[in-house]
């Protein structure tokens, strides 16, 4: 495989696969910096291989950029190792943040890691 081509169109439109696409990447991810609050986009991806061989388009992914911007900043996030444990316990704390935030969620990964 040579790379991935990303197509982006306004929601409800279909991609023009005869054009180069919105972007390309050798990684299996991309960052779209050309969005604004309230925008609605649909994305598709296809892989490109030697000799001009391409995959089918992926299923569409519809994205709506929230408007107004969410007040998601959580201030003063801190994580530290819990003293006197046998490993595996961390203390995590954060500030309240904006009054419009009604709950905070913490997501844990069961995967081991050796660096951050």
Residue, then its C-alpha position, 0 to 999 in steps of 0.5 A: x500500500x502506498x497511502x490513503x486518500x481522504x475525501x471530504x464533502x458537505x453533508x448530502x454530497x457525494x465525493x468526486x473520486x476523479x479528483x485528488x481528494x481532500x488530503x492524503x496520508x501514509x498513516x491511517x489518520x488525518x487531522x482536518x484543520x479547515x472546519x468551523x463551529x456548525x460545519x457538517x462534513x462527510x468523509x470517505x477514505x480509500x487506500x492506494x496501492x502499486x500500479x494505480x490499484x485503489x480500494x473501494x471507498x469506506x462507508x461515509x463518516x458524517x461529522x457535525x462540528x458543535x456550535x456553539x463551541x463546547x465548554x469542555x476545558x477541564x482545568x488543573x488536571x493532575x495525575x500522580x502515583x499513589x505513594x506506598x502502593x504496590x503499583x497500579x494506583x494513581x491519584x487523579x484530580x481536576x478543577x470544576x471547570x465551566x458551570x455548564x459541565x454537568x459531569x466528568x468521565x474518566x476513561x481507562x485503558x486496560x493496555x499496559x504502557x511503559x512511557x507517556 
